[in-house]
Amino acid sequence: LKPFWLKCFRAQPTLQRALLPVFCRSLLRVFSSLMPSDPIIVGYHKIRGLGAPLRMICYYKGEKFINAGYGADMKEKWFGEVKPTLAKKNSCINLPYIVDGEDVITQSNTCALYLGRKLGTDTDANFAKNHTVLDQTMDLRNDLMKVVYSFSGVVKTKEEFPEGAKQHIAGTTTANFTKLEGFCVGPYMCGAKPESGDFMLFEMLDQHSSICKSIGEPDILDSFPKLKALHSAMKAEPTLASYFASDCYVKWAQNNGLFTHFTGQGADFEYGPSVEELVQP
């Protein structure tokens, strides 16, 4: 005997017409989820900077992505080609950006939060705390930019960089690290697993440690045990091993090679042309 509900369904043409579109949409979603999708695109200058944390999140979660890095030819490649096209979908477009299907996302913390939600690193329970980490880290980075570039007039030349960096480390870096140290649950900022704010923070910890080494100063991380432990924990994450061996971590400059006082690379560093590469962690 056929189930009673099926008999009722067949006896009600109106019900069939109402439910058929719902059934078709559900079936379409199922088939769409089974179809291979284009990898997301992570776009930024051909440097570590604000692009590094976004790439790290993808590596950490094993997410295939296209790494678009705009180099010495960015006037032609980024401003002349890619930006005008993306601006048609998002008028706020800037670097960094993410393209995910039809969606175009921009602004640094928005991109981090988007990936954190899409790839499952971020949790609703820690939303406010994680967002605070992102904002506090951005405060620190904005201060660093005054030292590694001449635009603000704080450090005008490469010759002034060592002294300017010492003052930066002793001043605003120590102030921001003190806040973040007190805010850290451990081993990561919100607890046992990294969220998007941790990846942003790691890049700043790593860069400041590198700056200390370059100017002959003690590693500032030694004065902040929780932040040092976070830095070490991230370097030890198994799924990030391929990231820490990649060119975009090892060989790319920390800051824009055309303008910065400090690349974090050797004297023979060359910025090079733009790249667009498929990364499969």
C-alpha positions as CSV (number, residue, x, y, z in Angstrom):
1,L,0.0,0.0,0.0
2,K,1.2,3.5,-0.8
3,P,1.8,5.7,2.2
4,F,-1.2,7.8,3.2
5,W,0.6,11.1,2.7
6,L,1.5,10.2,-0.9
7,K,-2.1,9.4,-1.7
8,C,-3.1,12.8,-0.3
9,F,-0.4,14.6,-2.2
10,R,-1.5,13.0,-5.6
11,A,-5.0,13.9,-4.8
12,Q,-4.2,17.6,-4.4
13,P,-3.0,19.3,-7.7
14,T,-2.9,22.7,-5.9
15,L,-0.5,21.3,-3.4
16,Q,1.6,19.8,-6.1
17,R,1.9,23.1,-7.9
18,A,2.9,24.9,-4.7
19,L,5.6,22.4,-3.7
20,L,7.1,21.7,-7.1
21,P,9.2,24.9,-7.2
22,V,10.4,24.3,-3.7
23,F,11.5,20.8,-4.6
24,C,13.2,22.0,-7.8
25,R,15.1,24.8,-5.9
26,S,16.3,22.3,-3.3
27,L,17.4,19.8,-6.0
28,L,19.3,22.6,-7.8
29,R,21.1,23.5,-4.5
30,V,22.1,19.9,-4.1
31,F,23.5,19.6,-7.6
32,S,25.2,23.0,-7.4
33,S,27.0,21.9,-4.2
34,L,28.3,18.8,-6.1
35,M,29.6,20.8,-9.0
36,P,33.2,22.0,-8.9
37,S,33.4,25.7,-8.3
38,D,36.0,28.3,-9.4
39,P,38.6,28.9,-6.7
40,I,38.4,32.2,-4.8
41,I,40.8,34.9,-5.8
42,V,42.9,36.7,-3.1
43,G,44.3,39.9,-4.6
44,Y,46.9,42.3,-3.1
45,H,50.2,43.9,-3.8
46,K,53.0,41.4,-4.5
47,I,54.1,41.7,-0.9
48,R,53.1,40.1,2.4
49,G,51.4,43.1,4.1
50,L,47.7,42.9,4.4
51,G,47.5,40.1,1.9
52,A,49.5,37.6,4.0
53,P,46.8,36.9,6.6
54,L,44.2,36.2,3.9
55,R,46.6,33.8,2.2
56,M,47.4,32.2,5.5
57,I,43.7,31.5,6.3
58,C,43.3,29.7,3.0
59,Y,46.5,27.6,3.6
60,Y,45.3,26.8,7.1
61,K,42.0,25.5,5.9
62,G,43.3,23.8,2.8
63,E,41.3,26.1,0.5
64,K,42.4,26.2,-3.1
65,F,42.8,29.8,-4.3
66,I,44.3,32.1,-6.9
67,N,47.0,34.3,-5.5
68,A,47.0,37.5,-7.4
69,G,50.0,39.7,-6.5
70,Y,50.4,43.1,-8.2
71,G,54.1,44.0,-8.7
72,A,56.2,46.6,-10.4
73,D,53.8,46.7,-13.3
74,M,50.7,47.3,-11.1
75,K,49.9,50.6,-12.8
76,E,49.1,48.7,-16.0
77,K,47.9,45.4,-14.5
78,W,45.9,46.6,-11.4
79,F,44.9,50.2,-12.2
80,G,44.6,49.7,-15.9
81,E,42.9,46.3,-16.1
82,V,41.7,44.6,-13.0
83,K,40.4,47.4,-10.8
84,P,38.1,49.0,-13.4
85,T,36.5,45.6,-14.0
86,L,36.0,44.8,-10.3
87,A,34.7,48.3,-9.7
88,K,31.6,47.4,-11.8
89,K,30.6,44.9,-9.1
90,N,32.0,46.8,-6.0
91,S,32.6,50.5,-6.2
92,C,34.6,50.4,-3.0
93,I,37.2,48.1,-4.6
94,N,40.8,48.4,-3.3
95,L,43.6,46.1,-2.3
96,P,43.2,43.6,-0.7
97,Y,40.2,42.1,-2.3
98,I,38.5,38.7,-2.6
99,V,36.5,37.4,-5.6
100,D,34.2,34.5,-4.6
101,G,32.0,33.6,-7.5
102,E,29.8,36.7,-8.2
103,D,30.8,38.3,-4.9
104,V,33.6,40.9,-4.7
105,I,34.8,41.8,-1.2
106,T,37.2,44.5,-0.3
107,Q,38.7,46.3,2.8
108,S,41.2,44.4,4.9
109,N,39.2,43.5,8.0
110,T,36.1,42.8,5.9
111,C,38.1,40.3,3.8
112,A,39.5,38.6,6.9
113,L,36.1,38.3,8.5
114,Y,34.6,37.0,5.2
115,L,37.2,34.3,4.9
116,G,36.9,33.5,8.6
117,R,33.2,32.9,8.2
118,K,33.3,31.2,4.9
119,L,36.1,28.8,5.9
120,G,35.0,28.3,9.5
121,T,37.9,29.7,11.5
122,D,35.7,32.3,13.2
123,T,33.0,31.7,15.7
124,D,29.9,33.7,16.7
125,A,30.8,33.4,20.3
126,N,34.0,35.2,19.8
127,F,32.8,37.7,17.2
128,A,33.4,40.9,19.3
129,K,36.7,39.7,20.7
130,N,38.1,38.6,17.4
131,H,37.0,41.9,15.8
132,T,38.7,43.8,18.6
133,V,41.9,41.9,17.8
134,L,41.6,42.9,14.1
135,D,41.1,46.6,15.0
136,Q,43.9,46.7,17.5
137,T,46.3,45.1,15.1
138,M,45.3,47.6,12.4
139,D,46.1,50.4,14.8
140,L,49.6,48.9,15.2
141,R,50.0,48.4,11.5
142,N,49.0,52.0,10.8
143,D,51.7,53.2,13.1
144,L,54.3,50.9,11.5
145,M,53.5,52.4,8.0
146,K,54.7,55.8,9.3
147,V,58.1,54.2,9.8
148,V,58.5,51.9,6.8
149,Y,57.3,54.5,4.3
150,S,58.1,58.2,3.8
151,F,54.6,59.3,3.1
152,S,53.8,60.6,6.6
153,G,57.1,62.4,7.0
154,V,58.0,60.6,10.2
155,V,60.9,58.6,8.6
156,K,61.8,60.3,5.4
157,T,64.8,58.2,4.2
158,K,66.2,54.7,4.5
159,E,69.1,56.1,6.5
160,E,66.7,57.4,9.1
161,F,64.9,54.0,9.3
162,P,67.0,52.3,12.1
163,E,66.5,55.1,14.5
164,G,62.9,55.6,13.6
165,A,62.3,51.8,14.0
166,K,63.9,51.9,17.5
167,Q,61.5,54.7,18.6
168,H,58.6,52.8,17.1
169,I,59.5,49.6,18.9
170,A,60.0,51.4,22.2
171,G,56.8,53.5,21.8
172,T,53.7,52.5,20.0
173,T,54.7,48.8,19.4
174,T,55.2,48.3,23.2
175,A,51.9,50.1,23.9
176,N,49.9,47.9,21.4
177,F,51.7,44.7,22.4
178,T,50.8,45.4,26.0
179,K,47.1,45.7,25.2
180,L,47.1,42.6,23.1
181,E,49.1,40.6,25.6
182,G,46.5,41.3,28.2
183,F,43.7,40.5,25.8
184,C,45.1,37.1,24.8
185,V,43.4,34.0,26.2
186,G,46.1,31.6,24.9
187,P,47.5,30.0,23.0
188,Y,45.5,32.1,20.5
189,M,43.7,35.4,21.1
190,C,40.3,33.8,21.6
191,G,41.4,30.3,22.8
192,A,42.6,27.0,21.5
193,K,42.2,27.7,17.7
194,P,43.2,30.7,15.6
195,E,40.5,33.0,14.2
196,S,40.9,35.7,11.6
197,G,42.4,38.2,14.0
198,D,45.2,35.8,14.9
199,F,46.4,35.6,11.3
200,M,46.4,39.4,11.1
201,L,48.3,39.7,14.4
202,F,50.8,37.0,13.4
203,E,51.9,39.0,10.4
204,M,52.6,42.0,12.7
205,L,54.4,39.9,15.3
206,D,56.5,38.4,12.6
207,Q,57.4,41.7,10.9
208,H,58.3,43.4,14.2
209,S,60.5,40.5,15.2
210,S,62.2,40.8,11.8
211,I,62.7,44.6,12.3
212,C,64.3,44.1,15.7
213,K,66.7,41.7,14.2
214,S,67.6,44.0,11.3
215,I,68.4,46.9,13.6
216,G,70.3,44.9,16.2
217,E,67.7,45.2,18.9
218,P,66.4,42.4,21.2
219,D,63.4,40.6,19.9
220,I,60.4,42.5,21.3
221,L,58.4,39.2,21.5
222,D,60.7,38.1,24.3
223,S,59.0,40.7,26.5
224,F,55.5,39.4,25.8
225,P,55.2,35.6,26.6
226,K,51.6,35.2,25.4
227,L,52.3,36.9,22.0
228,K,55.5,34.9,21.6
229,A,53.6,31.7,22.3
230,L,51.0,32.7,19.7
231,H,53.7,33.3,17.2
232,S,55.3,30.0,17.9
233,A,52.0,28.1,17.8
234,M,51.2,29.5,14.4
235,K,54.6,28.6,13.0
236,A,54.0,25.0,14.3
237,E,50.5,24.5,12.8
238,P,50.8,21.5,10.5
239,T,48.5,22.9,7.8
240,L,50.6,26.1,7.5
241,A,53.9,24.3,6.8
242,S,53.4,24.7,3.1
243,Y,52.7,28.4,3.6
244,F,55.9,29.0,5.5
245,A,57.8,27.3,2.7
246,S,56.1,29.3,0.0
247,D,57.5,32.2,-2.1
248,C,54.8,34.5,-0.9
249,Y,56.2,34.1,2.7
250,V,59.9,33.5,2.1
251,K,60.7,35.6,-0.9
252,W,58.1,38.4,-1.1
253,A,58.8,41.8,0.6
254,Q,57.0,42.7,3.8
255,N,56.2,46.1,2.4
256,N,55.9,47.6,-1.1
257,G,59.3,47.2,-2.7
258,L,58.9,50.3,-4.9
259,F,58.6,52.7,-1.9
260,T,59.5,51.1,1.4
261,H,62.5,51.7,3.7
262,F,62.3,48.1,4.8
263,T,61.5,45.0,2.7
264,G,62.6,42.4,5.1
265,Q,64.7,40.9,2.2
266,G,68.3,41.2,1.2
267,A,70.0,44.1,-0.6
268,D,69.6,42.2,-4.0
269,F,65.8,42.0,-3.7
270,E,63.8,42.7,-6.8
271,Y,60.1,43.5,-6.7
272,G,59.3,41.9,-10.1
273,P,56.2,41.7,-12.2
274,S,52.7,40.8,-11.2
275,V,51.8,37.1,-10.6
276,E,48.6,35.1,-10.7
277,E,49.1,31.6,-9.5
278,L,46.8,28.8,-8.4
279,V,47.6,27.6,-4.9
280,Q,46.5,24.2,-3.8
281,P,47.5,23.7,-0.1
